[in-house]
């Protein structure tokens, strides 16, 4: 990359308007151990995290303060391995629930009543032995289905009864020689997509048959570290080597690749999310950076690089929520919608926000003004930086011109005279 190009990129990043990038609005602390899972509530008002210290931290994203810490006094949970919010389709009930899985095969659900600000335990069950870690869990609010998987390949589907707060088993299955790393409900909850760690397999199981009937199985081109599915048509996969692959789902044709450098000798699982209605993706890394890529311009160069922690911190957990309410915007004194991204490294969390674009005409006008300012400042900076060289170059050009006149006089050559578009030799 040329010096001028590097200078242009530096000035562009320096002068980027706040509306065009994600900015840090708060840093959250409180955990004494590494964070394994992170999730925003449906309205974006709460952020829940689970860590190795058997704690669930719930933060108020309006104030940045801890709303509640859920802990296990009996120390029987183990590490918090997965978190999923359980939003109710009954908006008027104002009830909210949070489920999480642990490294000792436990699944717990905590609920918050309408007029309460604290979550209380609804129930806790052991779908797997204490030697089998809960790998992930996923919830379908349309059909009140909760699915959990274990590191030993077991998958259990439950139906949640919001009245009695009980989980009723629908079916159980087991995958051989693979780990069901992530699961997503599609087709209005009628199908469950299972992504298998490292084996490249993707399995579709029907949920409404009362038994785990496999509809189809496909094999991806790369191993699967993490997987995120956007609106049932765009699939982003951590390929555990060179970065992230974007597939057209379910046909699995690769549409884009987002390179993320691997700096460690061993591969680690890196999280990623879609943001801004699927127009950008935010990818984690093993070297403290989160990369924001655009899907629309198909450039492999990131739009923004978000820095976290120290050089050796790796970024495994990312969560995103688009907020229509003003609580996150209050942090930036804005009234528009807001894209919130939570990212965890080590024992710390950061919340980033980005304002929605304004009217198209106004946005284009602002971008044009910003571009003009950037180009003007770059020009001024280049002139200032090269001023001494330009003076020296001026002296050299004067010497060359003087030598040319001397040579022409010596050889009796007369300079041509220009008259409009014609050249007349004298």
VOPA-43051 format. One record per residue (C-alpha): residue in one letter; residue number from 1; x, y, z. Coordinates in Angstrom, 1 decimal, always signed. Layout:
N
A / NUM / X / Y / Z
...
This chain:
426
X / 1 / +0.0 / +0.0 / +0.0
X / 2 / +1.4 / +3.4 / -1.0
X / 3 / +2.2 / +6.1 / +1.6
X / 4 / -0.6 / +8.3 / +0.2
X / 5 / -3.1 / +5.5 / +0.4
X / 6 / -2.1 / +4.9 / +4.1
X / 7 / -2.4 / +8.6 / +4.7
X / 8 / -5.9 / +8.7 / +3.1
X / 9 / -7.1 / +5.7 / +5.2
X / 10 / -5.8 / +7.3 / +8.4
X / 11 / -7.4 / +10.6 / +7.7
X / 12 / -10.6 / +8.9 / +6.7
X / 13 / -10.8 / +6.9 / +9.9
X / 14 / -9.9 / +10.0 / +11.9
X / 15 / -12.6 / +12.2 / +10.3
X / 16 / -15.4 / +9.6 / +10.0
X / 17 / -18.6 / +11.0 / +11.3
X / 18 / -20.1 / +9.4 / +14.4
X / 19 / -23.2 / +8.4 / +12.4
X / 20 / -20.9 / +6.3 / +10.2
X / 21 / -19.2 / +4.1 / +12.8
X / 22 / -19.8 / +2.3 / +16.0
X / 23 / -18.7 / +4.2 / +19.1
X / 24 / -18.1 / +3.0 / +22.7
X / 25 / -20.9 / +4.2 / +25.0
X / 26 / -20.0 / +2.1 / +28.1
X / 27 / -17.6 / -0.4 / +29.5
X / 28 / -19.0 / -2.9 / +31.9
X / 29 / -17.1 / -4.8 / +34.6
X / 30 / -17.9 / -7.0 / +37.5
X / 31 / -17.0 / -10.5 / +36.5
X / 32 / -14.1 / -12.3 / +38.2
X / 33 / -13.8 / -14.9 / +35.5
X / 34 / -13.8 / -15.2 / +31.7
X / 35 / -17.1 / -14.5 / +30.0
X / 36 / -18.5 / -17.4 / +27.9
X / 37 / -21.9 / -16.1 / +26.7
X / 38 / -23.6 / -12.8 / +26.1
X / 39 / -27.2 / -11.9 / +25.1
X / 40 / -29.4 / -8.8 / +24.8
X / 41 / -33.1 / -9.0 / +25.8
X / 42 / -35.6 / -8.5 / +22.9
X / 43 / -36.0 / -4.8 / +23.7
X / 44 / -32.3 / -4.2 / +24.3
X / 45 / -32.9 / -2.9 / +27.8
X / 46 / -31.0 / -5.7 / +29.5
X / 47 / -27.7 / -7.5 / +28.7
X / 48 / -27.0 / -10.9 / +30.3
X / 49 / -23.6 / -12.5 / +30.5
X / 50 / -22.5 / -15.9 / +31.9
X / 51 / -19.0 / -16.6 / +33.1
X / 52 / -16.7 / -19.3 / +34.5
X / 53 / -17.4 / -18.2 / +38.1
X / 54 / -21.0 / -19.7 / +37.9
X / 55 / -22.5 / -16.2 / +37.7
X / 56 / -25.1 / -14.5 / +35.5
X / 57 / -24.6 / -10.8 / +35.4
X / 58 / -27.6 / -8.7 / +34.2
X / 59 / -26.9 / -5.1 / +33.2
X / 60 / -29.2 / -2.2 / +32.6
X / 61 / -28.1 / -0.8 / +29.2
X / 62 / -29.7 / +2.5 / +30.1
X / 63 / -27.5 / +3.2 / +33.1
X / 64 / -24.7 / +0.7 / +32.6
X / 65 / -25.2 / -0.5 / +36.1
X / 66 / -25.6 / -4.1 / +37.3
X / 67 / -29.4 / -4.8 / +37.7
X / 68 / -28.9 / -8.2 / +39.2
X / 69 / -26.3 / -11.0 / +39.7
X / 70 / -27.7 / -14.5 / +39.7
X / 71 / -25.5 / -16.9 / +41.5
X / 72 / -25.6 / -20.5 / +42.6
X / 73 / -25.1 / -20.7 / +46.4
X / 74 / -24.7 / -24.5 / +46.2
X / 75 / -21.9 / -24.3 / +43.6
X / 76 / -23.5 / -27.1 / +41.6
X / 77 / -23.9 / -25.3 / +38.3
X / 78 / -20.3 / -25.1 / +37.0
X / 79 / -19.4 / -22.7 / +34.2
X / 80 / -22.3 / -20.8 / +32.5
X / 81 / -22.0 / -22.2 / +28.9
X / 82 / -25.0 / -20.7 / +27.1
X / 83 / -27.7 / -18.1 / +27.6
X / 84 / -31.0 / -17.5 / +25.8
X / 85 / -33.8 / -15.0 / +26.6
X / 86 / -37.4 / -16.4 / +26.6
X / 87 / -39.6 / -13.6 / +25.3
X / 88 / -43.3 / -14.1 / +25.6
X / 89 / -45.6 / -13.5 / +22.6
X / 90 / -48.1 / -12.0 / +25.0
X / 91 / -46.8 / -8.4 / +25.0
X / 92 / -49.3 / -7.2 / +27.6
X / 93 / -48.1 / -9.6 / +30.2
X / 94 / -44.7 / -7.8 / +30.6
X / 95 / -43.3 / -11.1 / +31.8
X / 96 / -39.7 / -12.0 / +30.9
X / 97 / -37.6 / -15.1 / +31.4
X / 98 / -34.0 / -16.1 / +31.0
X / 99 / -32.6 / -19.6 / +30.4
X / 100 / -29.1 / -20.8 / +30.7
X / 101 / -27.1 / -24.0 / +30.5
X / 102 / -24.1 / -25.0 / +32.6
X / 103 / -21.0 / -27.2 / +32.3
X / 104 / -22.5 / -29.8 / +34.7
X / 105 / -25.5 / -30.6 / +32.5
X / 106 / -28.0 / -28.3 / +34.1
X / 107 / -30.6 / -26.0 / +32.5
X / 108 / -32.2 / -23.3 / +34.6
X / 109 / -35.0 / -20.8 / +33.9
X / 110 / -35.4 / -17.6 / +35.8
X / 111 / -38.5 / -15.4 / +35.4
X / 112 / -39.3 / -11.8 / +36.2
X / 113 / -42.9 / -10.9 / +37.1
X / 114 / -44.7 / -7.9 / +35.6
X / 115 / -44.2 / -5.5 / +38.6
X / 116 / -40.9 / -6.9 / +39.7
X / 117 / -37.3 / -5.8 / +38.8
X / 118 / -35.6 / -9.0 / +39.9
X / 119 / -35.5 / -12.5 / +38.3
X / 120 / -36.4 / -15.5 / +40.4
X / 121 / -35.8 / -19.1 / +39.8
X / 122 / -38.7 / -20.8 / +38.0
X / 123 / -37.1 / -24.3 / +37.9
X / 124 / -33.9 / -26.1 / +37.3
X / 125 / -33.5 / -29.5 / +35.6
X / 126 / -30.8 / -31.9 / +34.6
X / 127 / -31.3 / -33.0 / +31.0
X / 128 / -27.8 / -34.4 / +30.8
X / 129 / -25.4 / -36.1 / +33.3
X / 130 / -23.1 / -33.9 / +35.3
X / 131 / -20.2 / -35.0 / +33.2
X / 132 / -21.8 / -33.7 / +30.0
X / 133 / -21.7 / -29.9 / +29.3
X / 134 / -24.7 / -28.0 / +27.9
X / 135 / -23.3 / -26.9 / +24.6
X / 136 / -26.0 / -24.5 / +23.5
X / 137 / -29.7 / -23.8 / +23.8
X / 138 / -32.2 / -22.0 / +21.5
X / 139 / -35.8 / -20.8 / +21.9
X / 140 / -38.7 / -20.4 / +19.5
X / 141 / -41.2 / -17.9 / +20.9
X / 142 / -43.9 / -18.7 / +18.3
X / 143 / -44.3 / -22.3 / +19.5
X / 144 / -42.7 / -21.9 / +23.0
X / 145 / -40.1 / -24.5 / +22.1
X / 146 / -36.7 / -24.8 / +23.9
X / 147 / -34.0 / -27.0 / +22.5
X / 148 / -30.8 / -27.9 / +24.3
X / 149 / -27.7 / -29.8 / +23.2
X / 150 / -24.8 / -31.4 / +25.0
X / 151 / -21.1 / -31.8 / +24.2
X / 152 / -21.6 / -35.6 / +23.9
X / 153 / -24.1 / -35.1 / +21.0
X / 154 / -27.4 / -35.3 / +22.8
X / 155 / -30.3 / -33.0 / +21.7
X / 156 / -33.6 / -32.6 / +23.7
X / 157 / -36.6 / -30.6 / +22.6
X / 158 / -39.0 / -29.2 / +25.2
X / 159 / -42.3 / -27.3 / +25.2
X / 160 / -42.5 / -24.5 / +27.7
X / 161 / -45.7 / -24.0 / +29.6
X / 162 / -45.8 / -20.3 / +30.6
X / 163 / -48.7 / -20.9 / +33.0
X / 164 / -47.3 / -23.7 / +35.1
X / 165 / -43.7 / -22.9 / +34.3
X / 166 / -42.8 / -26.4 / +33.4
X / 167 / -40.8 / -28.0 / +30.5
X / 168 / -42.5 / -30.9 / +28.7
X / 169 / -40.3 / -33.2 / +26.7
X / 170 / -41.2 / -33.5 / +23.0
X / 171 / -38.3 / -35.7 / +21.8
X / 172 / -34.7 / -36.7 / +22.3
X / 173 / -32.0 / -37.7 / +19.9
X / 174 / -28.3 / -38.2 / +19.7
X / 175 / -25.7 / -37.4 / +17.1
X / 176 / -22.7 / -39.6 / +16.7
X / 177 / -19.1 / -38.5 / +16.5
X / 178 / -19.9 / -34.8 / +16.5
X / 179 / -20.8 / -31.9 / +18.8
X / 180 / -24.1 / -29.9 / +18.1
X / 181 / -22.4 / -26.6 / +18.5
X / 182 / -25.3 / -24.2 / +17.5
X / 183 / -29.0 / -24.6 / +16.7
X / 184 / -31.5 / -22.3 / +15.0
X / 185 / -35.2 / -22.5 / +14.5
X / 186 / -36.5 / -21.7 / +10.9
X / 187 / -39.7 / -21.9 / +9.0
X / 188 / -41.7 / -20.5 / +11.9
X / 189 / -40.3 / -23.0 / +14.3
X / 190 / -41.3 / -26.1 / +12.2
X / 191 / -37.6 / -26.9 / +11.4
X / 192 / -34.5 / -27.0 / +13.6
X / 193 / -31.1 / -26.4 / +11.9
X / 194 / -28.2 / -28.0 / +13.8
X / 195 / -24.6 / -27.0 / +13.1
X / 196 / -22.0 / -29.5 / +14.1
X / 197 / -18.6 / -28.4 / +15.4
X / 198 / -15.6 / -29.1 / +13.1
X / 199 / -17.4 / -31.9 / +11.1
X / 200 / -18.8 / -29.5 / +8.5
X / 201 / -22.2 / -31.1 / +8.9
X / 202 / -25.5 / -29.2 / +8.9
X / 203 / -28.7 / -31.1 / +9.8
X / 204 / -32.3 / -30.1 / +9.5
X / 205 / -34.8 / -31.9 / +11.8
X / 206 / -38.6 / -31.4 / +11.8
X / 207 / -39.9 / -30.2 / +15.2
X / 208 / -43.7 / -30.8 / +14.7
X / 209 / -43.7 / -34.5 / +14.1
X / 210 / -43.4 / -35.5 / +17.7
X / 211 / -40.2 / -37.3 / +16.9
X / 212 / -36.8 / -36.2 / +15.5
X / 213 / -37.3 / -36.8 / +11.8
X / 214 / -34.3 / -35.7 / +9.7
X / 215 / -35.4 / -33.7 / +6.7
X / 216 / -32.0 / -33.3 / +5.1
X / 217 / -28.2 / -33.2 / +5.8
X / 218 / -25.6 / -31.1 / +4.0
X / 219 / -21.9 / -30.7 / +4.3
X / 220 / -20.2 / -27.3 / +4.2
X / 221 / -16.9 / -26.6 / +2.5
X / 222 / -15.2 / -25.6 / +5.7
X / 223 / -15.2 / -26.6 / +9.4
X / 224 / -17.8 / -24.9 / +11.6
X / 225 / -16.6 / -22.9 / +14.5
X / 226 / -19.7 / -20.7 / +15.0
X / 227 / -22.7 / -20.1 / +12.9
X / 228 / -25.3 / -17.4 / +12.7
X / 229 / -28.4 / -17.4 / +10.5
X / 230 / -30.1 / -14.2 / +9.4
X / 231 / -33.8 / -14.3 / +8.4
X / 232 / -33.4 / -17.9 / +7.2
X / 233 / -31.5 / -17.0 / +4.1
X / 234 / -28.0 / -15.8 / +5.0
X / 235 / -25.6 / -18.1 / +6.9
X / 236 / -22.3 / -16.8 / +8.4
X / 237 / -19.8 / -19.5 / +9.4
X / 238 / -16.5 / -19.2 / +11.3
X / 239 / -14.3 / -21.5 / +9.2
X / 240 / -11.7 / -21.8 / +12.0
X / 241 / -8.8 / -20.8 / +9.7
X / 242 / -8.9 / -17.8 / +7.4
X / 243 / -12.0 / -16.0 / +8.7
X / 244 / -15.7 / -16.2 / +8.0
X / 245 / -17.7 / -17.5 / +5.0
X / 246 / -21.1 / -16.2 / +4.0
X / 247 / -23.4 / -18.7 / +2.4
X / 248 / -26.8 / -18.5 / +0.7
X / 249 / -29.0 / -20.7 / +2.9
X / 250 / -30.0 / -23.5 / +2.4
X / 251 / -28.4 / -23.9 / -1.0
X / 252 / -24.9 / -23.3 / +0.5
X / 253 / -23.4 / -21.4 / -2.4
X / 254 / -20.6 / -19.2 / -1.0
X / 255 / -21.4 / -15.6 / -1.7
X / 256 / -18.6 / -13.8 / +0.3
X / 257 / -15.6 / -14.4 / +2.4
X / 258 / -14.5 / -12.1 / +5.2
X / 259 / -10.8 / -12.5 / +6.0
X / 260 / -9.8 / -12.4 / +9.7
X / 261 / -6.1 / -13.1 / +10.4
X / 262 / -5.4 / -16.0 / +12.8
X / 263 / -2.5 / -15.2 / +15.1
X / 264 / -2.5 / -18.2 / +17.4
X / 265 / -1.1 / -21.7 / +16.6
X / 266 / -4.4 / -23.3 / +17.5
X / 267 / -7.8 / -22.4 / +16.2
X / 268 / -10.3 / -20.8 / +18.6
X / 269 / -14.0 / -20.4 / +18.1
X / 270 / -14.9 / -16.9 / +17.1
X / 271 / -18.4 / -15.4 / +17.3
X / 272 / -20.0 / -13.1 / +14.7
X / 273 / -23.3 / -11.3 / +14.3
X / 274 / -25.3 / -9.7 / +11.5
X / 275 / -26.1 / -6.0 / +12.1
X / 276 / -28.0 / -3.1 / +10.4
X / 277 / -30.7 / -5.4 / +9.0
X / 278 / -28.1 / -7.8 / +7.6
X / 279 / -26.1 / -5.2 / +5.7
X / 280 / -23.0 / -5.6 / +7.7
X / 281 / -21.4 / -8.4 / +9.7
X / 282 / -19.3 / -8.0 / +12.9
X / 283 / -16.6 / -10.7 / +13.3
X / 284 / -14.5 / -11.6 / +16.3
X / 285 / -10.9 / -12.6 / +16.3
X / 286 / -8.1 / -14.2 / +18.4
X / 287 / -6.3 / -10.9 / +18.8
X / 288 / -8.7 / -8.5 / +20.6
X / 289 / -10.2 / -6.9 / +17.4
X / 290 / -13.7 / -7.0 / +16.1
X / 291 / -14.0 / -6.4 / +12.3
X / 292 / -17.0 / -4.8 / +10.7
X / 293 / -17.5 / -5.8 / +7.1
X / 294 / -20.1 / -4.6 / +4.5
X / 295 / -22.2 / -7.1 / +2.6
X / 296 / -23.3 / -4.6 / +0.0
X / 297 / -20.0 / -3.3 / -1.5
X / 298 / -18.4 / -6.8 / -1.4
X / 299 / -15.1 / -5.4 / -0.2
X / 300 / -12.9 / -7.6 / +1.9
X / 301 / -11.5 / -4.6 / +3.6
X / 302 / -13.3 / -3.9 / +6.9
X / 303 / -15.4 / -0.8 / +7.3
X / 304 / -14.3 / -0.4 / +10.9
X / 305 / -12.0 / -2.2 / +13.4
X / 306 / -13.1 / -2.1 / +17.0
X / 307 / -10.4 / -2.5 / +19.6
X / 308 / -10.8 / -4.5 / +22.8
X / 309 / -8.5 / -5.1 / +25.8
X / 310 / -4.9 / -6.1 / +25.4
X / 311 / -2.9 / -7.6 / +22.6
X / 312 / -3.4 / -11.3 / +23.7
X / 313 / -7.1 / -11.0 / +24.5
X / 314 / -9.3 / -12.9 / +22.1
X / 315 / -12.8 / -11.9 / +21.2
X / 316 / -15.1 / -14.9 / +21.3
X / 317 / -18.5 / -13.5 / +22.3
X / 318 / -20.5 / -10.9 / +20.4
X / 319 / -24.2 / -9.9 / +20.7
X / 320 / -26.3 / -7.4 / +18.7
X / 321 / -29.6 / -5.8 / +19.1
X / 322 / -31.4 / -3.1 / +17.1
X / 323 / -33.3 / -0.8 / +19.5
X / 324 / -36.2 / +1.3 / +18.4
X / 325 / -36.6 / +2.7 / +21.9
X / 326 / -34.6 / +5.7 / +23.1
X / 327 / -32.8 / +4.2 / +26.1
X / 328 / -29.5 / +3.5 / +24.3
X / 329 / -29.9 / +6.7 / +22.3
X / 330 / -30.1 / +8.6 / +25.5
X / 331 / -26.4 / +7.9 / +25.9
X / 332 / -25.7 / +9.8 / +22.8
X / 333 / -28.5 / +12.4 / +23.0
X / 334 / -30.2 / +11.1 / +19.9
X / 335 / -33.8 / +10.4 / +19.0
X / 336 / -33.3 / +8.0 / +16.2
X / 337 / -33.0 / +4.2 / +16.2
X / 338 / -29.9 / +2.6 / +17.4
X / 339 / -27.8 / -0.5 / +16.6
X / 340 / -26.2 / -1.8 / +19.8
X / 341 / -23.4 / -4.3 / +19.9
X / 342 / -22.1 / -6.0 / +23.0
X / 343 / -18.7 / -7.7 / +22.9
X / 344 / -16.8 / -9.5 / +25.6
X / 345 / -13.1 / -10.1 / +26.1
X / 346 / -11.7 / -11.8 / +29.2
X / 347 / -13.6 / -10.4 / +32.1
X / 348 / -14.9 / -7.2 / +30.5
X / 349 / -17.7 / -6.1 / +28.3
X / 350 / -18.1 / -3.2 / +25.9
X / 351 / -21.3 / -1.8 / +24.4
X / 352 / -21.0 / +0.0 / +21.1
X / 353 / -23.7 / +1.9 / +19.3
X / 354 / -24.3 / +3.3 / +15.9
X / 355 / -27.1 / +5.7 / +14.9
X / 356 / -29.4 / +4.8 / +12.1
X / 357 / -28.9 / +6.7 / +8.8
X / 358 / -31.1 / +9.7 / +8.4
X / 359 / -33.0 / +10.6 / +5.2
X / 360 / -31.2 / +9.5 / +2.1
X / 361 / -30.7 / +13.0 / +0.7
X / 362 / -29.4 / +14.4 / +4.0
X / 363 / -27.1 / +11.5 / +4.5
X / 364 / -25.7 / +11.8 / +0.9
X / 365 / -25.2 / +15.5 / +1.5
X / 366 / -23.3 / +14.9 / +4.8
X / 367 / -21.2 / +12.2 / +3.2
X / 368 / -20.3 / +14.5 / +0.3
X / 369 / -19.3 / +17.3 / +2.7
X / 370 / -17.3 / +14.9 / +4.8
X / 371 / -15.5 / +13.6 / +1.6
X / 372 / -14.6 / +17.1 / +0.6
X / 373 / -13.3 / +17.9 / +4.0
X / 374 / -11.2 / +14.8 / +4.1
X / 375 / -9.7 / +15.5 / +0.7
X / 376 / -8.9 / +19.1 / +1.6
X / 377 / -7.3 / +18.1 / +4.8
X / 378 / -5.3 / +15.4 / +3.2
X / 379 / -4.1 / +17.9 / +0.5
X / 380 / -3.1 / +20.4 / +3.2
X / 381 / -1.3 / +17.7 / +5.2
X / 382 / +0.6 / +16.4 / +2.2
X / 383 / +1.7 / +19.9 / +1.3
X / 384 / +2.8 / +20.7 / +4.8
X / 385 / +4.7 / +17.4 / +5.2
X / 386 / +6.4 / +17.7 / +1.8
X / 387 / +7.0 / +21.5 / +2.0
X / 388 / +10.8 / +21.3 / +2.4
X / 389 / +11.0 / +18.8 / -0.5
X / 390 / +8.9 / +21.0 / -2.7
X / 391 / +11.2 / +24.0 / -2.0
X / 392 / +14.2 / +21.8 / -2.9
X / 393 / +12.4 / +20.6 / -6.0
X / 394 / +11.7 / +24.2 / -7.0
X / 395 / +15.4 / +25.0 / -6.8
X / 396 / +16.2 / +22.0 / -9.0
X / 397 / +13.6 / +23.0 / -11.6
X / 398 / +15.0 / +26.6 / -11.7
X / 399 / +18.5 / +25.1 / -12.3
X / 400 / +17.2 / +22.8 / -15.1
X / 401 / +15.4 / +25.7 / -16.7
X / 402 / +18.5 / +27.9 / -16.5
X / 403 / +20.6 / +25.1 / -18.0
X / 404 / +18.1 / +24.6 / -20.9
X / 405 / +18.2 / +28.3 / -21.8
X / 406 / +22.0 / +28.1 / -21.8
X / 407 / +22.0 / +25.1 / -24.0
X / 408 / +19.5 / +26.7 / -26.5
X / 409 / +21.6 / +29.9 / -26.6
X / 410 / +24.8 / +27.9 / -27.1
X / 411 / +23.4 / +25.9 / -30.0
X / 412 / +21.5 / +28.9 / -31.4
X / 413 / +18.1 / +27.3 / -30.9
X / 414 / +15.3 / +29.8 / -30.6
X / 415 / +12.3 / +28.9 / -28.4
X / 416 / +9.0 / +28.7 / -30.3
X / 417 / +6.4 / +31.4 / -30.0
X / 418 / +2.8 / +30.1 / -29.2
X / 419 / -0.1 / +32.0 / -30.8
X / 420 / -3.4 / +30.6 / -29.9
X / 421 / -3.5 / +27.0 / -31.4
X / 422 / -0.6 / +27.5 / -33.7
X / 423 / +3.2 / +27.2 / -33.3
X / 424 / +5.3 / +29.6 / -35.3
X / 425 / +9.0 / +29.0 / -35.6
X / 426 / +11.1 / +32.1 / -35.8
